[in-house]
């Protein structure tokens, strides 16, 4: 007899009610989706791409960084288990902002403490806004020009992190060029989108997100002598939790001082602005999917999401502080899962099943040494690809956040200051410019002085 509790059409999948959260277990409250699980096995390569970043900025051994990635993977599961129907991931656009901030501290215990303080502060802000349901109100109060500048600046910073002197492009010039070129063609090209509708093989490639590009990088990097051929090892991965806990957590280096929490406030606010954009994107993607499927009611609750990823960041700040942070959305894979979900009940019974099965797959992949060793030589390429794609998306979204040409001008200045001086100076400059230009209309939409400017800008 099957343990699976089937849902009533047009309703939600069965769940155990625990207040704001809806607890669901695989094979009982949702059907396990094997296609998404197997896709997750190799897509763990993107999760593993955090390792070179952690190693570089914290001086952490590979095995200790691997422990952080595995801990993050376990916490990714909490989203769907507690009722959040998304594929969670990093706060990717904010990574360069965080990098600039923590690099102001000396390598060693001080830098680890600064990262702890930042991640805990961000987590507590998210929990507070989720619990009080103030998240949307707070973001609305921030002038559009400042939001636009922070998001554009984050996007440019992401791209700059790859192409700056000594960046990853210098290490993998041919591999990154080819991978990014193919990646943009597969994800954004109108020509490819038209052709994949007519060809099942192209459609399959398109639905695999950035997996084909990762596989391509494994082949081309050794051909251009930019990486070694993978040396496949068998068995299970070997994370070193002992070194992580004793040298890179609060249990080894102690609590951060109060001044570190205070200095982290501007960067935490900038990160939250970027993060809230992911929340809006999650909601928009799921609302579109909900219109396509009348057999399931998708329940997305932004306040519940805040509590989950706020809790993840707070806990990780103590047991495994991480540069990439614990974000609400892995946009590329969430879109891939949702596109398959739109194909109907036979393709994917529930969105919870799809997103959950995918994350069970990535967790399995992280534990399998053959998969880890297969992608290890090109983790730098995978990270560069992720940053460039996210930079493209952030600049586009940031541009649209501006309500007028004046807003966009202010945003450009803020973005430049953010890139060169960090979030604290960016906020200060943004507040000053908005006040000087809009005066009493500081909290209103831009373009108020010229009634047709906003309309002309949108048309442009």
N, C-alpha and C positions, 0 to 999 in steps of 0.2 A: 504494500500500500504506500502511495506517495505521501511524503510529508508536506508537500507544497500546498499552501493555502491559496487557492485561486481568487483573483479579485472579481468583483462584479463590474460588468462593462460600464464605462463612463465614470467609474469610481477610482479610488486609490488602491495601490497594492496593500494587502493586510500589514498591520504593524502593531507593536506594543507601545501604548501611549505612555510617555514619561514627561508630561508637561509640554514644553516647547518642542521637545525632540520626539521622533518617531523611530523606534528601534526596529530594525529588520535584519534577519539573518539569511544568508544564501541557502538555497534549496528549500527553505521553509516559507519565507515571506516574499521571495522573488526568484524567478527562473534564472539559473546561471547561464550566461551568454558566452559560449565557448569561442566564437570568432573574436570577440573583444579580449578575452583572456589570452589567446595565443598572440594577438597583436601586442598586448602588453608585455609579453615575454621579452621581445626585442626592443620595445620602446623604452625600456628601463635605461637604455643608453643615454637618453636625455637627462634622467635623474642622475646618472653617474657623471654627467658633464659638470656637475657642481664640484667634483673632487679636485680638479686642477685649480679651481678658484679658491677653494678652502686651503689647499696646500700652499698656494702662492701667498695669500694674504695673512694666514695665521701661522705659517711655518709648521703645519701639522703633517705627520707621516700619512702616507696613502691609506694605510689600514685604519687609522683613527678617523680619517675623513670618510672612509667607507662606512664606519659605524654610524656617523651622523646621517649619511644618506639612507641607511637601513632604518634608523629611528624615524626619519621623516616619512619613509615609505609606510611604516606601521601607522603613523598618524594620518596619512592620506586616507586610510580605510575608514576613519571615523566619520568622514563626511556622509557617505552613503549609508553607513550603518545607523546614523542618527537622523536620517531623513533629508539630507541635502543632495539633490539630484544633479550634481556636477562632477566633472573630472577636475580635482584640485591640483594645484602645482605651486610654482614659485611666484614671488612678486617680481617677475622678470624685469619690467621697465625700471624698477627702483634699484636694481642691483648696482648700476654705476654710481648712483647717488650715495648708496651705503658704502661702496668702495672708497669714494672720495672722503667720506666722513671718517671711517675707521683708520684710513692711512694717515690721518693727522696725529695718531697715537703711535708710540714706539712699538715695534714688533716685540711680542712677548706677552707677559701677564697683563700689561696695561691695555694692549689692543684687544685681548680676549675679554677683559672686563668691560671695555667700551662697547663691544658687540653684545655682551650679555645685557648691559643696561639699556641699549637701544632696543633689542628684541623684546625684553620684558616690558618696557614702556609702550612699545607699539601694541603688544598683546593686551595690556591693561586698557589702553585707549579703545581698542576694538571691543573688548568685553563690556566696557562701560556703555559705549554707544549702542551695542546690541541689546543690552539689558534694559536700558532706558528708552530704546527705540528712537534715539535722537540722530542716528547716522545721517539720514537724508537731510534733515534740517540743518545740521552743521555744515554739510557740503554746499547746500544752497546759499548759505550766508557768505561763502568765500566768493569774491568777485570773479567773473568769468575770465578776465584778463590774467589773473594770478593762476587760476586753475589751468588755463591754456598754456601759460609759460612754464609751469612745473612739468606738465605732461610732455610738451615739446622738448624741454630741456632734458627730461629723462630719456626720451627717444634718441636725441642727438648724443647724449652721454653713452648710451648703449653702443651706438655705432662707433663712437670715438674710442671706446675701450678696446675695440677690435683693431682699429687702423692706426692708433697712436704709435709713436716710435717704441719699439720693443714689445708691441702688442702681438696678438695671436696671428695677425695677417703676416707679420714678418717671419713667423715660424712655418706657416702653411699657406703661402701665397697662391699656389696653383690649386690646391685642394679646396680652399675657401672660395676662390673665384668660381670654380666649376660647380661646387655644391650650392653656393648661393644662387648662381645663375639658374641652375636646374630647379632649385627650390622655389624661386619666385615664379618660374614658368609653370610649375605644377600647381602652385597655390593660387596665384593671382592672374595668370594669363587668360584673357578672354578666348584666345585661339584654342588653348588646351581644354578649357571648359566646354567649348562647343564640340570639340572632337570626342571628348570622353562620353558625351551623351549618345554617341553613335557607335562606340567601340567598348565592348565589355572589359577588355584587358586594360585599356586606358582608364576606364571607370574604376576598376579595382585599384590601379596605381594611385589614382587621385584620392580614393577613399582611405588610403593608408597613411595620410598625413605626411610627416617628414621621415617615416621609416625608410622609403626607397632611397632617400638622400643620404641617410646614415649608412646604408649598405653600399651606396656608391662611394662614399668617402673611405670606407674600409678598403676598397679596391684601388682608388686613384692615389691616395696618400703614399702608399709604398711605391707605386709606379713613378712618382715624381721625387722619390727619395726624401719625402717630408715626414715619413713615419715608417716604423718597421712593420713587416707582415705580422699579423697576430700569431702569438704562440699559445695555442689552445691548451689549457690545463683542465683536468677533470676533477670533479669533486664539488665542494661547496666553498663559497667565498669566506674569507677569514678576517672579518672586522675586528679591530682591537679596541674593545670597550675599556679595557684597563687604562691604556694610555690616554684615551679621550677623557675619562672621568678624573684621572689624577693630575693631568696637566692642562686641560682646556675647559674645565667647568668650574662652577662655584665651589665644588668640593675640593678642588686642587689649588686654585688661585685666590679664593675668597670672594666676598661680596664687592661689587663696584661701589665707589664712594658717591655721595649725593651729587657732587659737581658733574659727574659723568651723565647722570640722569638729566640734569638741567641742560647740559650742552647738547644732548640728543634730541631735545624737543623740536627744533626747527626741521631737522631731517626726518623725524618721526611723522610730523605733520605733512611734509612733502610726500613721504612714502604713503601715507594714508590717502592723500588725494589721488595718487596713481592707483592704489588698491581699490578705491571706490569706483573707479572707471571699470575695473574688472567685474565688480558687483553688477553694475548697470549692463555690462555686456552679457553676463550670465543670464540675467533676467530677460533681456531682449531675445537671446537665442532660444531660451526655453519657451517663451511666449509664442514665438513663431512655430516651434515644434508642436505645441499644444493645439494650435489651430489645425494642424495636419492630422492629428489623431484624436478622434472623439471617443475612443475606447478606454482612455486613461486620463485621469485628472492629475496633472503635474502640479505638485505643491512646492513652490520655491519661496522660501521665507528669508529675506535679507537679514533680519535680526537674528534668526537661528544661525545663519552662515557666519555672522560676526562673532557669535559666541563660540562657534567651533574653531575658526581659524585664529581667533583671539586666544582661546585656550591652548591651541597648538603652539603658538609663538611663546606664550608665557611659560609653558612646560619646557620647551626646547631651549629657552634661555638658560635654564638651570642644568639640563642634562646633555645639551649638544648645540651650543650657539652656532648659527648657520648664516652665511652671507646671503644666501638666496631667499631667506625668510619663508614663512608658511603662508602661502596665498590662497585666495578663494577659487582660482581658476587656472587651468592649463588650456588656454583658448584654442590652440590648434587641435588638440585631441578631443576637446569637448565638442567642437564643430564636427569632427569626423564621426563621433559617436551619435550625435544628434541627426546627422544626415542619414545614417543607417536606420535610426529609429523612425525617421519619416517614411521609410519604405513599407511600414506596416507591421502588424502584430506578429506575422510569421518571421519577419526579419529580426525583430527585437521585441520581446513581450513587454518590457517596461524600461523606462529610462534609468531607473535605479539599478536594474539588472545590468544594463550596458555599462554604465559608469563604474559600478562596483566590480564587475567581472574584469574590466580593464585594469583597475588598480590591484586586484588580486594577482593579475598576470605580471604587472611590473614588480610586485613584491617577490614573486617566485623567481623572476629573472635576476633580481639583485642577489639572490642566495645561490644561484648556479654559477660556478666558476667558469664553465665553458663560455657562457654568454658574457660575463664580465671581462674575461681575457680576450674575447673576440673584438669588443669595442674599445678596450683600453687604449690602444695606440692612437685613436682618433677622437678622444674626448675633447681635446682642444678645438677641433673642427666643429664638433657637435655644439659646444658652448658658443663659438663664434656665430654659427648659423642661427642659434636661438636668439642671440643678442641682436643680430642684424634684422631678422624678421620682426622681432618685438620692437626694435627701433622704428622700422617702417610703419608699423601699426600705431605706435604712440604718437609719432609726428602727425599722422593723418587725423587721429582722434583729437589731438591737442589743437590742431588747426580748426577743426569744426567746433571746438569748445568756445572759441572767440565769437563774439556777437557783432563785431564791427571791425573796420580796418584799424581804428585806434587801439582796440583790444589786441589785435594781432601785433601791432607795433610794440605795445607794452610787453606782450608775451615774448617777442623776440629778444628784448633786452633782458627779461627775467631768465630766459633760457641760456643766454650767453653768460650771465652772472652765475647761474647755477653750475654751468660747466666749469667755470674758472675759479669760483670762490666758494661754492657749496650752498646748501639750502638756507642757512641762516641769512647770508647776504642776499640771496635771491628773494626771500620773503620781505626783507627790509626795503629793498629797491622797488619791489612790486607794490607794496603798500604805499610808499612815497609817490610813485608815478600815478597810481590810480587816484590817490587823494588830490594830487596837483591837477590832473586832467579832468576828473569827474566831480571833485568837491563833495557837495552834499549828496550827490548821487552815487556815492562810494559803493553802496550795497545793491544798486540797481543794475539792470542790464546796460551794456555799453551802447554807444551810438545815439545817445539821447539828444545831442546838440544838433544833429542833422537827421531829420526824420527818415530820409530815404537811404541813409548810409547802411543801415543794417540789412535792408532788403537787397541793396546793390551788392553787398558783401556776400550774402547767401547765394545770389545768382552767380557771382564770380566763382 
